[in-house]
Each structure stands twice: as C-alpha cells, then as structure tokens.
Amino acid sequence: MAKKTVASLQTGGGKEHTKCIKVMRSPKTGAYMFKEEIVHNDKVNDWFGQS
C-alpha cells in the first residue's frame, strides 16, 4: 500500500506533500499506535504539534 501511495505522489504535484507518521500511545491500553497522513509541506510542523 505504501508503494502505491508514494508512486501516485511522484506523478504531478506530489513534491508539495509529505507522508507523516506519528507514534501515539493509546489512552485505554497504553499500547503504541501509528497515525499516518499525507500533509502539505507548509503544514507539517502544525500536524506534528497537534495530538
């Protein structure tokens, strides 16, 4: 799935976006979760700043 996402970003306009992965802890179980999202380059720091 990641290959497909990366390949589609490389064709036309994809250089303005970044795939971000944030590690979070579940409040219920304490297990680690991963949150992935494709974000515009200007908004990357804002995305990592939010919970």
N, C-alpha and C positions, 0 to 999 in steps of 0.2 A: 504494500500500500504506500509506503514512503517513497519508493521509486517512482510510482505513478504521480504522486504529488510533486516531487522535485522535477520530474520530466515536464509536467504541464506548466510549472513556473518558469522554466527556462525558455519557453517559446512565448515571446511577446509580452512585455510589461512585467515579467516576473522578477526582474532585478530590483524592483522597488519594494519587494516584500521579503519577509524573513519568517521562517518557521521557528517558533519559540516553544520550548519545552520547559515547564516549571514543575519542580518537585514540591509536593504539599503533603501534609500529614492529615489523615482523617480524624476529625474530632471524636468520632464514636469509638473506633478501634485502635487508633494510633498508628495504623499501617500507612505506608507511603503510597501516594497517588501521583500520577503524572497528568498534567493538563497541557495539551498541545493546541496551538492555534497559529494560523498564518496571519501576520500582522504587518502593516505598512512600516517601512523603515523609520519614519518620523515618530511612530507611536510605540516603539519597542520599550523604551525606558518607562513609559506610563503603564504598559501592560505588566511589566515585572514589578512595578510598585504596588499594584492592586493585589488584593488577596483572592 
